[in-house]
């Protein structure tokens, strides 16, 4: 991180913390977005903390903005991380030369005037202004995605039905939506998957389960958690990890003795009734196996991947009943970090 890029990287970091404020981003995750070393991000965050712009918690991957973006000027950010002379005059000139003897004072006055103008402009511009421009540009690039979402919603929003899209995954011609759907006052969590040919829906897949007000033992709901796709992750690598995880741990019966190689120890679970933690999941699956109620996956039909998210649609059975399994996974540090799912009998 060169000195003259620290302000840019600081704005980048603060904007990311604001836009993804619900995700408790670590320095490693921020570094992936900035494309730098996590150590340098921690140094940068240290300067921002000293300036009173962010706070951190010892032993916890949580960096929090201490002020609203509209209350953070670019001048405050500059002064926190990059407060050096913007323009510098060479002081080692030949004073006996007509130019060398006079350029220091001439340029010095001019540079000072420019510096004051720049600082004035920085003081009038806020982090919120930067975030608004970032989001506007990002939305402009989402044209094809937004068009597909609009077409998908035309299929979903029938009479007496409202659809709130929580997560979207775009994978080539495939679009997957994770939604909260309300029909005649009854709420459901759904996965709706569309395959497009141009602007025409060629294939539509759907599964739903009742939305429950009761959270998991760890305090999660069926829909909460990170929603933004992290484009720093390669979709093909995410797809491969999810495919490998299912094949190694679920195919032809659960084999969670292999799970440590694929899943985070702090695995976050949004399935109702199941607490977080890989060891807890292992114990739960072992209990189900002991009474013959475990889920046995037999085939993966689709894996729709976008950045650090992938939705796997699989076939299988439990207790002699054929079932479909929709598993949405979030990847972090080359491991499965979080899981949402809907399981239904085959109709």
Secondary structure as GFF3:
##gff-version 3
##sequence-region A 1 347
A	DSSP	three_ten_helix	3	5	.	.	.	ID=ss1
A	DSSP	alpha_helix	6	19	.	.	.	ID=ss2
A	DSSP	three_ten_helix	21	23	.	.	.	ID=ss3
A	DSSP	alpha_helix	27	34	.	.	.	ID=ss4
A	DSSP	alpha_helix	38	50	.	.	.	ID=ss5
A	DSSP	beta_strand	54	57	.	.	.	ID=ss6
A	DSSP	beta_strand	60	65	.	.	.	ID=ss7
A	DSSP	three_ten_helix	69	71	.	.	.	ID=ss8
A	DSSP	alpha_helix	74	81	.	.	.	ID=ss9
A	DSSP	alpha_helix	103	124	.	.	.	ID=ss10
A	DSSP	alpha_helix	127	141	.	.	.	ID=ss11
A	DSSP	alpha_helix	143	156	.	.	.	ID=ss12
A	DSSP	beta_strand	161	171	.	.	.	ID=ss13
A	DSSP	beta_strand	174	183	.	.	.	ID=ss14
A	DSSP	beta_strand	186	197	.	.	.	ID=ss15
A	DSSP	beta_strand	200	210	.	.	.	ID=ss16
A	DSSP	alpha_helix	235	249	.	.	.	ID=ss17
A	DSSP	three_ten_helix	256	261	.	.	.	ID=ss18
A	DSSP	beta_strand	263	269	.	.	.	ID=ss19
A	DSSP	alpha_helix	278	290	.	.	.	ID=ss20
A	DSSP	beta_strand	296	306	.	.	.	ID=ss21
A	DSSP	beta_strand	309	318	.	.	.	ID=ss22
A	DSSP	beta_strand	321	332	.	.	.	ID=ss23
A	DSSP	beta_strand	335	345	.	.	.	ID=ss24
###
